[in-house]
Amino acid sequence: MGKSLPLFSSPAPGTVAAMDLTEYDIILVNTSGGKDSQCQMGVVVKMASEQGVLDCVTAVHADLGRMEHNGTMDLAREQAEAYGIPFVVVSRKQGDILDNTVQKHESIVRRDKRDKNGELQVAWPDKANSWCTSEHKTAQVMKLVTKLVDEFCVKTWGKKFSRGGDMPRPVRVLSCLGLRSAESGPRSERLAAMIAKEGHAIRKAHKGHSNGKRIVDEWFPIESWSTDEVWNFIHESGVRYAPTYDGNNAGDRKGMSRLSCTFCILASKRDLTISARNYPELAQEYIKVEKLTGKTMRQDFSISELVEFAKTPEADELVANVPAKQLPLPCDSFCEAA
């Protein structure tokens, strides 16, 4: 089940810090189907199996609907099944991110909410306000945590509890995420800052997620890993990874650099160009919402401009120019043949 994972109290690159998983009643593996989620799933499953608590582990996938790359949810399920753990899907029932953007815009217009310059506020998520993550992933996963906590109470103590004060003790929950400090972007920056402050890759008793009935810790088991180490683990595991990372040939890893929304607010122009080519109908849906809101999803260019750019020779050159960190590893041909 992948490479041997040496355990250290202070993790070195490619290793995992010692972690007592037996302290937890519920262990959630958050999975997008992307390389980092897939890698941390393998790491958590291996450690849980070694400690005899594999039955506490559940994989959860936040379904983003039409925002997701084709086949992502099925792949995430396949990966969980390969590691022998239950797989649960959660989603926002009121609609996907585009629906939510329209809903927010309608509320802004109805309430005439304006910025300091007197212009209508922007409904789209951005780097400073990534409500797409908080509302469509985190909030939905926490609803599942509530359900799992109630189920644990019934199984362990024979009933649900309305208040934490009535319980023998709070239920201990560990939420595992595949974030890495080596990544770029605001999330990895916040993670690196947290590690520097706390000295470990665990956020104890997350204030926004914990309450009287449950204590929720967050754990980032592959926080110190490099991208190459993640890919090496995946290849050695034999579990299928997202084909979105590949270009024209399986295993070449000349496709998308990340598996996030097809048109992510934080994606590189290269990734967005690939999406504009692969999902032209969805791009048109984005353009409709940009016209409706009078604002563009990105401040630097509109999706309409992106679609036109994707047709140019300059776009061909951009897509062909694979960033160094995406280049295939020397072992790729061997692993593909295997």
N, C-alpha and C positions, 0 to 999 in steps of 0.2 A: 504493500500500500504506500508506495513512494519511498523516498530516501529516509535513512535513519536520521532522527532529529535529536542531536545532543542538547541537553538542558543546562542552562546556566542561570545563575541568579541575576546577572546583568547580560542581556542578550547581545551577542556579536552578530554581524551580518550573516544571514542564512541560518540562524539558530533561533530557538524559541526559549524564552525565560521559563524557569520552573513555575508551574501553576498547579495549585491544588483544586482540581475540578470537583472533587468530592464535597466541597463546601456548598455546592449549588444544587438546587432542586430542579431547575430548568436551565438548559443551555441552548441558546438560540444562535444559529449560524445565519447571518444575513447574507443572502446571495443574489447578485445581479445576473449571474451567469458569466461574468467577466473573469479575466485571468486572476486578479487579486482575490476575488471572492472564492473562486475555485481552489486556489492554493490554500487559503486559510481554512477552507472547509476540510481539505485533506489533513492539514496540521491538527485541527481541533478533533477530528474524528480519530486520528491515530492516538492522540494523547488521552482522549476520553476512553478509548478501547483499552489502553494500557492501564488506566486507573479504575476500570470496571464500571464506568458510568455512561456507557454509550446509549443506554436506554433513556437518558435524560436529554439527549441531543435532538433538536428539530431544526430543519432548514426552513427559512422563510424568504419568499420572493415577493417583492412589491411590484405588482403588475402595472406597467405604465401605459398599457393599451397600444394605440397606434404610434406612440412615441418610441416604442421599442423596436429594435432590429428584428427582422423576420426570424421566427423560431427561437427567440431568446428564452421565453418561459419554458418551452419544451426541453431546451438544452439544460436549463437550471434544474429541472426535474430529473433529467437523465443523470446529471452529475450527482445529485443527492441519492438517487437509487444506486449508482455505482458504489457509493460509500455506505449504503445500507441504512440511511436515516430517513425519517418521515419528512415529507415536503408539503409545505402549506403556502398557498397564494393569498395575498391580501391586496386590496385596491381601494381607491377612493370611489365610493358609490355615486357621487354627484358628477362624475365625469373626469376626463383626463386633463392634462396640463393645458391644452388649447382651450378646452371647455372652461376650465378654471380661469384662464386669462380673460375670456369673454365675460364670465360672471363677475370678475373683479372690476373690469372696465365698466360694466353696466352699473355696478355699485358706486364707482367713482363719479360717473356722470349723474346718477340719481342724487347723490349727496353733494355734488359739485365740489369735490375734494381737489384742491389745487396746491401746487408747490409754492416755494417762496417767490418764484418769478410770475406767479399768477396763472401758470399753465396747468391743465388737468394732469393729475398724477399719472405715472406710468403703471400700467397693470402687469407688464411682463416681469418675470423674476430677473434678478441680476446678481452680480457677485456679492453685493452688500446685503441683498435680501433674497436669498435662495429659497423662497417659499416652496418651490417645486420639490425640493428634498424634504423639507419639514412636513409639508401637508400630504405629499403623495407617497412618501416612504416612512419616515419616522413615526408620524401620527398613526398610520395604518398598522405598523408593527406593534406599537404600544397597545392598540386595541386587541391584537392577538395575545399579547402578554397578559392583559386583563383576563381573557378567556382561559388561557393556560393556568393562570394562578387559581382561578375558581375551580378548574378541573382538578388541580393538585389538591386543593383543600377538600374537595369531595372524596377523592381517592384516599387521602391521608387521614382526615379527621371526620369524614362522613357528612360534611355539609359545607355550604358556602357561608361566607361571612360578609356582612355589610360594613363592618368597621374593623380596623386593625386591632383595636383594643380588646376585641372579643376573641382574637386568635391566640393559639398557644405561642406562636412566634410569627414574624413576617416570613414570607416565602422568598428564598434567595434566587435571584435570576442573573444569569450572565449573558450579556448580549455581545456576540463576537462580530467584529467587522474587519474587512481586509484592507484597511487604510495603511499607507506606508509614508514615512517621512521623506523618502527619496522621490516621491511624486511631486509634481508642480501643482499649484493651485491653492486656493484659500483653505481648503479642508486639511491638506497636508501641512500647511503652515501652522494651522491651529493645533494639529496633532503634535508637531515638533515642539511647539511652545509648551504644550501640556507635559510632554515627556521631560523637557528641560526643567520644568517647575516641580513635577511630582517625582521624577527619578525612575519612573516605570511606565509601562504601556497599559496601565489599568486606571480607569476613572471610577473610583469607589462611590457607591451610593449616589448615582446621577440624580441631581436635585429635581430635574424636570421629569424624570421617569419613576422615581421612587415615591412611595407614600406609606401610609400606616400598614397596608397589607403586604407590601413587597419592597424589597431592596434590590435595585437594579444596578449592577456594575457593568461597565463597558470594557471590553478587552480587545486589543489590537495585536494579535499574535505574530503577525509578520511585519510589524512596524519597521524593523531594522533591515528588511530584505531589499536587495536590489532587484531591478526588473529582470536581469539575467538569471538571478537565483530563483525567481518566481517561475520563469519559463523552464528552467532545468527541472524543477519539482514537477511541473505539469507533464513534461515529456516522460519523466521517469514513472509517473503515476499510471500512465496509459489511459487516463480518463480524457474523453474528447473535449476540446476547447472550442470556443466560439469561432466559426469560420469567418466572421467579420474581420478578424485580425489579418486574414490572408488576402492577397490580391488575386491575380489570375490563376495561380497555382497553389494547391493545398500545401501548407507548410512553409510558404515563402515569407509570411508575416509582413507583406507589403500593403496591407489594407489599413483599416482604422487603427489608430494608436490606442484608443480606449473604447470600452463598451459601455456607453452611457445612453442618453436619449439620442435618437438619430440626429436631431438638430438641438444640440446642447448649448446653453448660453455660454458655457466656458470652453467649448471645443475649439481646437485650432482651425484655421481657415482650410487647411488641407483636409481634415476630417469632415468638415462641413461640405466641402466640395464633393467629396466621395458620396456623402449622403444625398446631396442635390442630384447627383447622377443616378444613384440607386433607388431613390424614392421621389420621383418627380411629382406624383399625385399628392403626396404628403406635403411637399414643398409648396404646392399651390394652396393647400389648406392653411399653411402658415402665412402665405401672402394675403389671403382673405382676412385673417385676423389682424395682420399689420394694417391693412386698409381700414378695417372696422375701428380699431383703437386709435388710428392716426399716429401710432408709434411703432418703431421697428424693434424686433426682438434683440438685436445687437445695436450698440451705439455706433460701431464703426462701419457697418453696412447692413442693408436690408436683405431679406431672403430673396426678394425679386432681383436685386443686383447679384446675389450669389448664384442664382439660377443662370443668369446671363453669363457670368464669369465662368461657370462650369462648362460652357460650350467652347471656350477659347483655347488656343494653343498654350497660353500661359498657364491655364488650369492643368493641361496635360503635363506640363513640366513640373508643376507643383506636386501633383499626385505621384509622378514618377520619382521625385526626389524624396526617397524614404529617409526620415530622420535616423541618425546613427543608432539610437536606442531601440529602433524597430527592426534593424537588420537581423536576419536569421542568425542563430547561434551555430557554431561549427558542428554541433551534434544533430542539427535538424534533419539532415539527409539520412542519418542513421536511424533516428527515431521514426521518421516517416516510413522508411523501409520496413521497420519492425512492426 
